[in-house]
Each structure stands twice: as structure tokens, then as C-alpha cells.
Amino acid sequence: MEIRIRKIKSDDIDWIKNVFNQRWGGDFIITRGKIHKPEALDGFVAEADGEKFGLITFKITGKEMELVSLDSFLEKKGIGTTLVNEVINLAKGQKLERVWGITTNDNLNALKFWQNRGLYLTKIYPNALEASRKLKPGIPLIGENGIPLKDEIELEIRLKNFLK
């Protein structure tokens, strides 16, 4: 199967909302107290033979790109890595200085994934999900591996060194 990466199109929005609902607990995502809706995000879709196998969304502000979501529907096939490489290449091409994202303290798989792709832990926002639950009450109290879901963890990669 050959995976092809393409930019999000306007007719993908309903599908993205469905992905957010199924995998993120609502048709929007909250990071650092900001609501991210699919129609306001850029991103890429991974597909093969007319079927969608992955999605990455992001928001560019100034010289920074925030990674908002990453979903791979076939684990351990390189889809997530391919999508991440696509956005980092885009960020380099646009001479952005930093790519960053937020995960939660319970998401050990995400922490492993992002660090293995060159992102570094930069900040911890203790009890950040308390405020997020006011905007999105469906955020559970207990997360993956039975870990209480409390904190946001920021990871980043600085791109200045790659721009020379």
C-alpha cells in the first residue's frame, strides 16, 4: 500500500469533525485554553486507494507552528511519522523557528512518539486540564493507564539550526 500525503481540503472538514468526535471527545480540541475547530486549522491527510489513514492538523502563528492533532488509523506503519515529517518540512520551507505541541500527562505513547521524532519536553502546565474541562466538560478525570488526567506537557523542536 502506497500512502499519499495531501493538504486538507474544504470537503474534508466534516470528516475531520468526525475524527475529532471519535478520537478527541468532541468536534474541537483545546490546548493551552484555546479552542481549535477543524475549519480554522491547516493540515495533511494520509490516504491510499481512496481511503484515509491519518490526519495531522496545525496552526501557524508568526514564526511558530502549533501541532494540534495527530491521528494514525494504522499503527506502526509509519503514517504518523510521515505526517510529522511533512509538517516539519513545511515549517522549514516557511522558515518558521519553532514547531510545538501539547499532550497530556497520561499520554505516555505520545510522549515517546514525539521525543523519538526530535521534539523536547519544554514546559509542564500543572492542573491545566481543570480549566480545559470548563470549556469541554467531557474531558475525563482518569486517562490512559489509569493515570489521573491533570497536566498539559509542551514539546517543541527549534528549527533555526535547520534554516541555514
C-alpha positions as CSV (number, residue, x, y, z in Angstrom):
1,M,0.0,0.0,0.0
2,E,1.4,3.4,-1.0
3,I,0.4,6.2,1.3
4,R,0.0,9.6,-0.3
5,I,0.0,12.8,1.7
6,R,-2.1,15.8,0.7
7,K,-3.3,19.1,2.2
8,I,-6.6,19.2,3.9
9,K,-9.4,20.4,1.6
10,S,-12.6,22.1,2.5
11,D,-14.6,19.0,1.8
12,D,-12.6,17.2,4.5
13,I,-14.0,19.3,7.3
14,D,-17.0,17.0,8.1
15,W,-14.6,14.0,8.2
16,I,-12.2,15.9,10.4
17,K,-15.0,16.8,12.8
18,N,-16.0,13.1,12.9
19,V,-12.3,12.2,13.7
20,F,-12.2,14.8,16.5
21,N,-15.5,13.5,17.9
22,Q,-14.4,9.9,17.8
23,R,-10.8,10.3,19.0
24,W,-10.8,13.6,20.9
25,G,-14.1,13.6,22.6
26,G,-15.8,16.5,20.7
27,D,-15.7,18.4,17.4
28,F,-12.9,20.7,18.7
29,I,-9.7,20.4,20.6
30,I,-8.4,22.5,23.5
31,T,-4.7,23.3,24.0
32,R,-3.5,25.9,26.5
33,G,-7.0,27.2,27.0
34,K,-7.6,27.8,23.2
35,I,-10.4,26.1,21.3
36,H,-9.3,24.7,17.9
37,K,-12.0,23.9,15.4
38,P,-11.3,21.9,12.2
39,E,-12.4,24.7,9.9
40,A,-9.7,27.0,11.4
41,L,-6.8,24.5,11.1
42,D,-4.4,23.6,8.3
43,G,-3.1,20.1,7.9
44,F,-2.5,17.0,5.9
45,V,-4.3,13.8,5.3
46,A,-2.6,10.4,4.6
47,E,-4.5,8.3,2.2
48,A,-4.2,5.2,-0.1
49,D,-6.6,3.8,-2.6
50,G,-9.2,6.4,-1.7
51,E,-9.2,5.6,2.0
52,K,-8.0,8.0,4.7
53,F,-5.4,6.5,7.1
54,G,-4.2,9.5,9.0
55,L,-4.6,13.2,9.8
56,I,-2.4,16.0,11.3
57,T,-3.6,19.5,12.0
58,F,-1.7,22.6,12.9
59,K,-1.9,26.3,13.3
60,I,0.8,28.8,12.2
61,T,1.1,32.0,14.2
62,G,4.0,34.3,13.4
63,K,7.2,32.2,13.3
64,E,5.7,29.2,15.1
65,M,3.6,26.2,14.2
66,E,1.4,24.5,16.9
67,L,0.7,20.9,16.2
68,V,-2.9,20.5,17.3
69,S,-3.7,16.9,16.5
70,L,-2.2,13.7,15.0
71,D,-4.2,10.6,14.3
72,S,-2.9,7.5,12.6
73,F,-5.5,4.8,11.9
74,L,-2.9,2.1,11.2
75,E,-0.4,1.9,14.0
76,K,3.3,1.0,13.4
77,K,3.1,1.6,9.6
78,G,4.9,5.0,9.6
79,I,1.8,7.1,8.9
80,G,2.3,9.3,11.9
81,T,6.0,9.8,11.2
82,T,5.3,10.6,7.6
83,L,2.7,13.2,8.6
84,V,5.1,14.8,11.1
85,N,7.9,14.9,8.6
86,E,5.5,16.7,6.2
87,V,4.7,19.4,8.6
88,I,8.3,19.9,9.8
89,N,9.4,20.2,6.1
90,L,6.6,22.7,5.6
91,A,7.7,24.7,8.7
92,K,11.3,24.7,7.4
93,G,10.2,25.8,4.0
94,Q,8.3,28.7,5.5
95,K,11.4,29.5,7.7
96,L,9.4,29.0,10.9
97,E,11.5,28.9,14.1
98,R,9.6,26.5,16.2
99,V,7.2,23.6,15.9
100,W,5.4,22.7,19.2
101,G,2.6,20.7,20.6
102,I,0.8,19.8,23.7
103,T,0.0,16.4,25.2
104,T,-1.4,15.3,28.5
105,N,0.5,13.8,31.4
106,D,-1.2,10.4,30.9
107,N,-0.3,10.0,27.2
108,L,2.9,8.0,27.5
109,N,2.7,6.8,23.9
110,A,2.6,10.4,22.7
111,L,5.5,11.5,24.9
112,K,7.5,8.6,23.5
113,F,6.5,9.3,19.9
114,W,7.3,13.0,19.9
115,Q,10.6,12.6,21.7
116,N,11.6,9.9,19.2
117,R,10.9,12.4,16.4
118,G,13.2,15.2,17.8
119,L,10.8,17.2,20.0
120,Y,12.0,18.1,23.5
121,L,9.9,18.5,26.7
122,T,9.9,22.2,27.4
123,K,7.1,23.0,29.8
124,I,4.6,21.4,32.2
125,Y,1.4,23.2,32.9
126,P,0.2,21.7,36.2
127,N,-3.6,21.2,36.5
128,A,-4.2,22.8,33.1
129,L,-7.0,20.4,32.4
130,E,-9.1,21.8,35.2
131,A,-9.5,25.0,33.1
132,S,-10.0,23.0,29.9
133,R,-12.8,21.0,31.5
134,K,-14.8,24.3,31.9
135,L,-14.7,24.6,28.1
136,K,-15.0,20.9,27.3
137,P,-16.7,19.1,30.3
138,G,-16.3,15.7,28.6
139,I,-12.6,15.6,29.3
140,P,-12.2,12.5,31.6
141,L,-10.7,12.7,35.1
142,I,-8.7,9.4,34.5
143,G,-6.7,9.0,31.4
144,E,-4.6,6.2,29.8
145,N,-3.0,3.6,32.0
146,G,-5.3,4.7,34.9
147,I,-3.3,7.9,35.3
148,P,-5.2,11.0,36.7
149,L,-5.6,13.4,33.8
150,K,-4.4,16.8,35.1
151,D,-1.4,18.4,33.3
152,E,-0.5,19.6,29.8
153,I,3.0,19.0,28.7
154,E,4.6,21.1,25.9
155,L,7.1,19.6,23.5
156,E,9.0,21.5,20.8
157,I,11.6,21.4,18.1
158,R,13.6,24.5,17.3
159,L,14.2,24.9,13.5
160,K,16.7,27.8,13.4
161,N,19.6,25.3,13.1
162,F,17.9,23.8,10.0
163,L,17.4,27.0,8.2
164,K,21.0,27.9,7.3
